[in-house]
Amino acid sequence: MKTVKKTSEYTISQRRDGRYAIVNAYNKPVNGEEKVKILLAEELIKLTAAAPAPVEPEAESEAVAEDGEAAAE
């Protein structure tokens, strides 16, 4: 692994596959949201918005339900 940045609080290394590994001052790995915050602060990654989920047409399902009720009566 190649060391990208070393501070008194943590060390950032880049693996051969391009991903980043962070270890704190006690040589314990940093993961999760804390890792993302560090990488964003160092501008090593960019956070993009998630793609919006496809919207299901609720109006059609409501219309079908109303027709079904009318047919049942």
C-alpha positions in Angstrom: 0.0 0.0 0.0 1.1 3.5 -0.8 0.9 6.1 2.0 -1.1 9.1 0.8 -1.2 11.2 3.9 0.0 10.8 7.5 -1.1 13.0 10.4 -0.9 12.7 14.1 -4.5 11.4 14.2 -4.5 8.9 11.3 -2.7 7.5 8.2 -4.4 7.2 4.8 -3.1 4.6 2.5 -4.1 3.7 -1.1 -4.4 0.1 -1.9 -3.4 -1.3 -5.3 -7.0 -1.6 -6.4 -7.5 2.2 -5.8 -9.5 2.1 -2.6 -8.4 3.8 0.6 -7.5 2.4 4.0 -7.3 4.5 7.1 -5.8 3.6 10.4 -5.9 5.8 13.5 -3.0 6.6 15.8 -3.5 3.3 17.7 -3.2 1.3 14.4 -6.9 0.4 14.5 -8.8 0.6 11.2 -11.3 3.5 10.6 -14.5 2.5 8.9 -18.0 3.7 8.1 -19.1 7.3 8.3 -15.9 8.4 10.1 -13.8 7.1 7.1 -16.1 8.9 4.6 -15.8 12.2 6.6 -12.0 11.9 6.6 -11.7 11.1 2.9 -14.1 14.0 2.0 -12.2 16.4 4.2 -8.9 15.4 2.4 -10.8 15.6 -1.0 -9.8 12.1 -2.0 -13.3 11.1 -2.8 -16.4 12.9 -4.1 -19.8 12.1 -2.7 -22.6 12.0 -5.3 -26.3 12.0 -4.7 -28.0 8.6 -5.0 -30.1 8.1 -8.1 -33.8 8.7 -7.4 -35.9 5.6 -7.2 -38.4 5.1 -10.0 -41.7 6.6 -9.1 -44.6 4.2 -9.3 -47.8 5.8 -10.6 -50.0 5.8 -7.5 -52.9 7.4 -9.4 -53.4 4.3 -11.5 -53.5 2.0 -8.4 -56.0 4.2 -6.8 -58.2 4.2 -9.9 -58.0 0.4 -10.0 -59.0 0.2 -6.4 -62.0 2.6 -6.9 -63.1 0.6 -10.0 -62.8 -2.7 -8.0 -65.0 -1.2 -5.2 -67.6 0.0 -7.7 -67.7 -3.4 -9.4 -68.1 -5.2 -6.1 -71.2 -3.1 -5.2 
